[in-house]
Amino acid sequence: MKIIWQSIRMLAVLSILTGLVYPLVMTGVAQLMFPDKANGSLIRLHGRVIGSELVGQNFFSDRYFWPRPSAVGYNPVPSGGTNLGPTSNALRDSVTARAARFGAPIAEVPPDLLEASGSGLDPHISPEAACFQVDRIIRARNLDQLTKTSLFDLIGNNIENPTMGLFGKARVNVLKLNMALDTLSGETE
């Protein structure tokens, strides 16, 4: 009986330490050292949360840069990919439809604009994918061709380099790029 009570006390102490104290201490440390990241890397415009640096969202308008396709409709709760294989007719049909949306042959469209990310929530596209969309945005916003250089500069200024110079590829956060586009066009709220 003595061993059972010791076990129960040890279970209670360890449950409190690992289930309550440790998470509270780590949350406090994260809030002190990295408050932006600890709170979801939220992006605000005029004091209102409009998104997160870490979660993609869809832009339907031709006036904006489009993100990677999402198999889950950019919903973070059931995040995931399609799990369609390279021989899947459904995958082929969806890629063909996405290329048609851009009005270009599949071979000309950057792959990240045709294929969904593994999580369905990727907030980034490649710089090539952003540059590929410039002509559509110029037409949709009725901008002159001189603005084309400004849009390429805007993309260049928003490129995020690989993490620590080693991990991943150069990328552009679509939400931040679209916010910069609105600022460039004088369309901020």
N, C-alpha and C positions, 0 to 999 in steps of 0.2 A: 504494500500500500504506500510505503514511503517513497518508492521509486515512481509510482504513478503521480503522486502529488508534486514531486520534483520535476517530472516531465511536464505537467500542466503549467507549473510556474515558469519553467524555461520557455515553453511555447508562448505563454502570455508576454514575457519579457522580450523575446525575439520578435514576436508579432508587432509589439509596440515600437521597437527599435527599427525594424526593417519596413514595416508597413505605415508608420506614422512619422517618427522622428527623421529618418533618413530622407524620405521624400520632401518633407517640409524644409529641411536644411538645404537640400539640392535646389529646391524651388527658390529659396531665399538667395542662395549664391547666384543662381542664374539671373534673378531679377536685379541683383546688384551689379553683376559683371556684364551681362548681355541683355539688358531689358528689351531691346527691339526684337532680338531673336527669340527670347523667352515668351514673347507675346504674339508670335506668329508672323513676324516680319510684315506687319500690316502697312499698306500704302494708303495715305490719307490725302485728300484734296479738299481744301477749305474746311478742315476739321472733320470731314466725313470719311469713313473708311470706304474705299472703293475696290479693294482687293488685297491680295498678298503677293509678295515677291515669290513665294514658294508654290503657289497653286495657280495653274492656268485657268483662264476663263475665255469664253467664246466672244468673238467680235464678228457680227453678221454683216455689217455695213461694208460696202466697197471702199468707203472713205478711210478705213483703218487697215493696219497690218493684221493678217489672220494668223492664228496660232496653229500648232499641230492639231490634227484631228484627234478627237477623244472617243474612245469606245464606250465611255460611261457618261457622256454629256457634261463633262467637267464637274461631276458630282463627287465630292471627296469621300462620301460614305462608302459606296461600293467600288472604290478605285480598282482599276485593273485593265488589262488589255483584252483583245478579242480572242486570243488563243487560236487564231486561224493560221493554218500552215501554208507554205509556199505553193501547194497544189490546190488550195481552196478556191472554188469558183466564187464564193462570197467575197473573199479578199480581192480577187481579181476585179470583180464588179465594182467594189467600193473604191479601189484605186483608180479605175477607169472613170468613175463618176467624179472623183475629186479632181482628176486632171482636166476633165471637161469643164468643171467649174472655173478653172484658170484659163480655159480656151487654148490649151497647149497640148502637144503630144506628151505622153507619159515620160519619155526620155528627157524632155526639157525641163520638167518640173523637179525642183529639189526634193529628194526623198522624204525629208521631214515634213513636207506639206502634203504628202500622199499617204504616209503610214502613221498610225496612231502610236503614241509612246506606250511603254509597258504599264505605266500607272494610269494613263488617260488624263493626267493632271499636269503634264510638263508645261511650265510657264515660258520656256525658251524655244526659239527657233535658231537656225544657223544664220550667220550674216548673209550667206548666199540666198537663203529663203526670203530674207527681208528684202534684199536687193531685187529679187525676182518680182516682187509685188509693187515696186515703185511706179511703173507705168500705169497700172490699174488705179492706184491712189491719185496720181496726177489727173487722170481722166475724171475720176469720181468727184474730185474737189475742184475741178475746172482751174487747175494751176497751169502756169506756163512752163515750157520746157526748161527755162532757166532755173526753175525750182528743183529740177531733177538733181542737180549738183548738191543743192541744199539738203535734199532727202538722203542722198548717199553720205553726206557729211554727218547728218543726224544719226544714221545707222552706225557709222564709224565711231561716233562719240558715245554710243550706247553698247558697244561690244564689251562683254565681260570675258576676260581671259580665262584659260583653264585654271582650276583651283590649284594654288601654290605653284603655278606654272607647269604642272605635271598631269593633273587629273582632269579628264574630259576634254572638250574642244571649246574653241571660241564660240560664244553664243550671245543672243540678244533676248532680253526679257521683253515680251510682247506688250505687257501692260505699261511698263515704263516707256517703251518706244512710242506707244500710242499717246501717252500723256505728253511726251516731248513733241510729237507731231501736232497735237492740238495747240501747244504753246507756240510752235513755229508758225502755224496757220492763224494764230490769234483767236482760237476757238475755245479757250479755257472758260469754265463756268465761273 
